[in-house]
Amino acid sequence: MENIDKQLIEKISDGESNFEGAYNIRKNGKGIERKVTENINIVPKEDVSGINIYVKENSKHEIVHIPVIITESGLTDLVYNDFYIGKNANVIIIAGCGIHNDHHKDSEHNGIHRFFLEEGARVRYIEKHYGEGDGTGKKILNPVTEVHLKSGATLEMETAQIKGVDSTIRTTKGTLEDNATLVITEKIMTHGSQSAKTLFDVNLNGEGSSAQVTSRSVATENSIQVFESKIYGNSSCFSHVECDAIIKDNAKVTSIPEITANDVNANLIHEAAIGKIAGEQLLKLMTLGLTEEEAEKQIINGFLK
């Protein structure tokens, strides 16, 4: 890999570029490095571009890295990745995409990820998106995540749009069986004329299933954000959706809640708050010696932490 490749990977992988355990690195639409382990197998798909990741049942403390990087301007990359997590397995999956675009053509990555968790399986899924480059070409990312959780399975999903992404539509769909748990935390920051749209569509089919969605976002300058959540309670279940946004300048933020109870014992909650930074917060930090710009930065960093 070239230096720019390693730098992109470090941006979306918490400073790591030399991975231990299983991993698959994709660059400009092709797999360039892959490693499997005793408990994790990664197999390229034959019919479409992408991979199948198999985690053996009862596997514990496993980590899989699947970063995607794009350095070619004008490229549209589409990949299908399926994750098959065995019964009672416990694994961390670190994904994400980094785009470097120094030219005038748009660069785009569309990742379709499907998760199939067997009974009692547990996954922590971390996905970061990042864009950079001096060109006028846009950096576009449109991730789609489909989650299928069997009885007692748990998926914790942490997504972050770090910076530099001009346009994104983030779609997450889920179906949960008895006592399955889905926890989603997203953090998004937009500036300039960027746009970000989040779509959640979750069916709580099983008795005792639950979904918790937390969105934290900051929209500045002329950027636009839309958060749309649809939760269907089809059993005795619980769901809590919380969308909080800070808005600045000429930005626009929309939150669209939709909760549908199809069972008398479904307990569904949606909360949304959109507003500017409170003046008393700025004043308090400025009395400690910070400038207004420094105080504002501290507040935003704390909000997205």
C-alpha positions as CSV (number, residue, x, y, z in Angstrom):
1,M,0.0,0.0,0.0
2,E,1.1,3.6,-0.6
3,N,1.3,6.2,2.1
4,I,-2.0,7.8,1.2
5,D,-3.6,4.3,1.5
6,K,-2.3,3.8,5.0
7,Q,-3.3,7.3,6.1
8,L,-6.9,6.7,4.9
9,I,-7.1,3.4,6.7
10,E,-5.8,4.9,9.9
11,K,-8.5,7.6,9.7
12,I,-11.3,5.0,9.6
13,S,-9.6,2.4,11.9
14,D,-8.7,4.4,15.0
15,G,-5.1,4.9,13.9
16,E,-4.5,1.2,12.9
17,S,-3.1,0.1,9.5
18,N,-1.3,-3.1,10.5
19,F,-4.1,-5.4,11.5
20,E,-3.9,-8.5,13.6
21,G,-6.4,-11.3,13.1
22,A,-8.7,-11.6,10.1
23,Y,-9.0,-8.7,7.7
24,N,-9.9,-7.8,4.1
25,I,-8.7,-4.5,2.5
26,R,-10.5,-3.2,-0.5
27,K,-9.0,-0.4,-2.7
28,N,-10.6,1.2,-5.8
29,G,-13.1,-1.6,-6.2
30,K,-10.8,-4.6,-5.7
31,G,-9.5,-6.7,-2.8
32,I,-5.8,-6.1,-2.3
33,E,-5.1,-7.9,1.0
34,R,-6.8,-10.6,3.0
35,K,-6.1,-12.8,6.0
36,V,-8.3,-15.5,7.6
37,T,-8.0,-17.2,11.0
38,E,-9.0,-20.5,12.6
39,N,-12.4,-19.1,13.6
40,I,-13.0,-16.5,10.9
41,N,-13.1,-17.3,7.1
42,I,-13.4,-14.6,4.4
43,V,-14.6,-15.9,1.0
44,P,-14.9,-13.7,-2.2
45,K,-18.3,-13.8,-3.8
46,E,-18.6,-15.4,-7.2
47,D,-21.7,-13.7,-8.6
48,V,-21.1,-10.1,-7.5
49,S,-18.3,-8.0,-6.0
50,G,-17.9,-8.6,-2.3
51,I,-17.1,-11.1,0.4
52,N,-18.8,-13.6,2.8
53,I,-17.5,-13.5,6.3
54,Y,-18.1,-16.6,8.4
55,V,-17.6,-16.6,12.2
56,K,-17.6,-20.0,13.9
57,E,-20.1,-20.7,16.6
58,N,-18.8,-20.1,20.2
59,S,-15.9,-18.0,19.0
60,K,-14.9,-15.4,21.6
61,H,-12.9,-12.2,21.5
62,E,-12.5,-12.2,17.7
63,I,-11.8,-9.0,15.6
64,V,-12.3,-8.5,11.9
65,H,-11.2,-5.4,9.9
66,I,-12.8,-4.7,6.5
67,P,-11.7,-1.2,5.5
68,V,-12.5,0.3,2.0
69,I,-10.4,3.0,0.5
70,I,-10.9,5.0,-2.8
71,T,-8.1,7.1,-4.3
72,E,-9.3,7.0,-7.9
73,S,-11.4,10.0,-9.0
74,G,-14.5,9.2,-11.1
75,L,-14.9,5.7,-9.6
76,T,-18.3,4.3,-8.5
77,D,-17.7,1.3,-6.2
78,L,-20.5,-1.2,-5.3
79,V,-19.8,-4.0,-2.9
80,Y,-22.0,-6.7,-1.2
81,N,-20.7,-8.1,2.1
82,D,-22.6,-10.8,4.1
83,F,-21.7,-11.7,7.6
84,Y,-22.7,-15.1,9.0
85,I,-22.2,-15.1,12.8
86,G,-22.4,-18.5,14.5
87,K,-24.4,-19.4,17.6
88,N,-23.1,-17.8,20.8
89,A,-20.1,-16.2,18.9
90,N,-18.7,-12.9,20.1
91,V,-16.9,-10.7,17.6
92,I,-16.0,-7.1,16.8
93,I,-16.2,-6.0,13.2
94,I,-14.4,-2.7,12.2
95,A,-15.4,-1.4,8.8
96,G,-15.6,2.0,7.2
97,C,-14.6,3.9,4.0
98,G,-12.1,6.6,3.3
99,I,-12.1,8.6,0.0
100,H,-9.3,10.8,-1.3
101,N,-10.3,12.8,-4.3
102,D,-8.0,15.5,-5.8
103,H,-9.8,15.8,-9.2
104,H,-13.0,17.1,-10.7
105,K,-14.9,13.8,-11.1
106,D,-17.1,12.4,-8.3
107,S,-15.9,9.3,-6.3
108,E,-18.6,7.1,-4.8
109,H,-18.8,4.0,-2.6
110,N,-22.0,2.0,-2.0
111,G,-21.7,-0.8,0.5
112,I,-24.5,-3.3,1.0
113,H,-23.9,-5.2,4.3
114,R,-26.1,-8.0,5.5
115,F,-25.8,-9.5,9.0
116,F,-27.2,-12.9,9.9
117,L,-26.8,-13.6,13.6
118,E,-27.6,-17.0,15.0
119,E,-29.0,-17.6,18.5
120,G,-27.1,-15.9,21.3
121,A,-24.5,-14.3,18.9
122,R,-23.1,-10.9,19.8
123,V,-21.5,-8.4,17.4
124,R,-20.1,-5.0,17.9
125,Y,-20.0,-3.3,14.5
126,I,-18.0,0.0,14.1
127,E,-18.2,1.9,10.8
128,K,-16.5,5.2,10.0
129,H,-16.8,7.4,6.9
130,Y,-14.2,10.0,5.9
131,G,-13.5,12.2,2.8
132,E,-10.5,14.4,1.9
133,G,-8.8,15.9,-1.2
134,D,-8.4,19.2,-2.9
135,G,-10.4,18.4,-6.0
136,T,-13.9,19.7,-6.9
137,G,-15.1,16.1,-7.3
138,K,-17.6,15.0,-4.6
139,K,-17.0,12.3,-2.1
140,I,-20.2,10.2,-1.9
141,L,-21.0,7.4,0.5
142,N,-24.3,5.4,0.6
143,P,-24.1,2.5,3.1
144,V,-27.0,0.0,3.4
145,T,-27.1,-2.3,6.4
146,E,-29.6,-5.2,6.8
147,V,-29.8,-6.9,10.1
148,H,-31.4,-10.3,10.9
149,L,-31.2,-11.2,14.6
150,K,-32.3,-14.6,15.8
151,S,-33.4,-15.3,19.4
152,G,-31.1,-13.8,22.0
153,A,-28.8,-12.2,19.5
154,T,-27.3,-8.7,20.0
155,L,-25.9,-6.3,17.5
156,E,-24.3,-3.0,18.7
157,M,-23.7,-0.7,15.7
158,E,-21.6,2.5,16.0
159,T,-21.4,4.7,12.9
160,A,-19.6,8.0,12.5
161,Q,-19.3,10.4,9.6
162,I,-16.0,12.0,10.5
163,K,-15.6,14.8,7.9
164,G,-15.4,15.5,4.2
165,V,-18.4,13.5,2.9
166,D,-20.3,15.6,0.4
167,S,-23.4,13.4,0.2
168,T,-24.6,10.3,2.0
169,I,-27.8,8.3,2.4
170,R,-27.4,5.9,5.3
171,T,-30.0,3.1,5.3
172,T,-30.5,0.5,8.1
173,K,-33.1,-2.2,8.1
174,G,-33.6,-4.8,10.8
175,T,-35.8,-7.8,11.8
176,L,-35.6,-9.1,15.4
177,E,-36.7,-12.4,16.9
178,D,-37.4,-13.2,20.6
179,N,-35.2,-11.4,23.1
180,A,-33.0,-10.0,20.3
181,T,-31.4,-6.6,20.9
182,L,-30.3,-3.9,18.4
183,V,-28.4,-0.9,19.7
184,I,-27.4,1.8,17.2
185,T,-25.4,5.0,17.8
186,E,-24.7,7.4,15.0
187,K,-22.6,10.6,14.9
188,I,-22.7,13.0,11.9
189,M,-21.2,16.4,11.2
190,T,-21.8,18.3,8.0
191,H,-20.6,21.6,6.7
192,G,-20.5,23.6,3.4
193,S,-23.3,22.4,1.1
194,Q,-23.1,18.8,2.2
195,S,-26.2,16.6,2.7
196,A,-26.8,13.6,5.0
197,K,-29.9,11.5,5.2
198,T,-30.4,8.7,7.7
199,L,-33.2,6.0,7.3
200,F,-34.0,3.4,9.9
201,D,-36.6,0.7,9.3
202,V,-36.8,-1.9,12.1
203,N,-39.4,-4.7,12.7
204,L,-39.6,-5.9,16.3
205,N,-41.2,-9.3,15.6
206,G,-40.1,-11.3,18.7
207,E,-41.3,-11.3,22.2
208,G,-38.9,-9.3,24.4
209,S,-37.0,-7.9,21.5
210,S,-35.7,-4.3,21.8
211,A,-34.1,-1.5,19.7
212,Q,-32.4,1.5,20.9
213,V,-31.3,4.2,18.4
214,T,-29.3,7.3,19.3
215,S,-28.4,10.0,16.8
216,R,-26.1,13.0,17.5
217,S,-25.5,15.4,14.7
218,V,-24.1,18.9,14.0
219,A,-25.1,20.8,10.8
220,T,-23.2,23.9,9.9
221,E,-23.0,26.5,7.1
222,N,-25.5,25.5,4.3
223,S,-25.6,21.8,4.9
224,I,-28.8,19.7,5.1
225,Q,-29.6,16.7,7.3
226,V,-32.6,14.5,7.4
227,F,-33.3,11.8,10.1
228,E,-36.1,9.4,9.4
229,S,-37.0,6.5,11.7
230,K,-39.6,3.8,11.3
231,I,-40.1,1.3,14.1
232,Y,-42.8,-1.4,14.0
233,G,-43.7,-3.1,17.3
234,N,-45.2,-6.4,16.3
235,S,-45.0,-8.1,19.7
236,S,-44.4,-7.4,23.3
237,C,-41.3,-5.3,22.7
238,F,-39.5,-2.1,23.5
239,S,-37.9,0.6,21.4
240,H,-36.4,4.0,22.2
241,V,-35.3,6.4,19.4
242,E,-33.5,9.6,20.3
243,C,-32.4,12.2,17.7
244,D,-30.5,15.3,19.0
245,A,-29.0,17.9,16.6
246,I,-27.1,21.2,16.9
247,I,-27.8,23.6,14.1
248,K,-25.6,26.6,13.0
249,D,-25.5,29.3,10.3
250,N,-27.9,28.5,7.4
251,A,-28.1,24.7,7.9
252,K,-31.3,22.8,7.9
253,V,-32.2,19.7,10.0
254,T,-35.4,17.5,9.7
255,S,-36.4,14.7,12.1
256,I,-39.2,12.4,11.0
257,P,-40.4,9.9,13.6
258,E,-42.8,7.1,12.8
259,I,-43.6,4.5,15.4
260,T,-46.3,1.8,14.8
261,A,-47.6,-0.5,17.5
262,N,-49.2,-3.6,16.1
263,D,-49.3,-5.3,19.6
264,V,-51.0,-4.0,22.7
265,N,-47.8,-4.7,24.7
266,A,-45.5,-2.8,22.3
267,N,-43.7,0.1,24.1
268,L,-42.3,2.5,21.6
269,I,-40.7,5.9,22.3
270,H,-39.3,8.6,20.0
271,E,-37.6,11.8,21.1
272,A,-36.2,14.6,19.0
273,A,-34.4,17.9,19.8
274,I,-32.9,20.4,17.4
275,G,-31.4,23.7,18.4
276,K,-28.5,26.0,18.5
277,I,-25.7,26.1,21.1
278,A,-27.0,27.8,24.2
279,G,-25.5,31.2,25.0
280,E,-25.0,30.4,28.7
281,Q,-22.8,27.4,27.6
282,L,-20.6,29.6,25.5
283,L,-20.4,32.3,28.3
284,K,-19.4,29.7,30.9
285,L,-16.5,28.4,28.9
286,M,-15.4,31.9,27.8
287,T,-15.2,33.0,31.5
288,L,-12.6,30.2,31.8
289,G,-10.4,31.9,29.2
290,L,-11.6,30.3,25.9
291,T,-12.4,32.4,22.9
292,E,-16.0,32.1,21.5
293,E,-14.7,29.9,18.6
294,E,-12.7,27.7,21.1
295,A,-15.7,27.4,23.4
296,E,-18.0,26.4,20.5
297,K,-15.5,23.8,19.3
298,Q,-15.3,22.3,22.8
299,I,-19.1,22.1,23.1
300,I,-19.5,20.4,19.7
301,N,-16.7,17.9,20.4
302,G,-18.3,17.0,23.7
303,F,-21.7,16.6,22.1
304,L,-20.4,14.2,19.4
305,K,-18.1,12.3,21.8
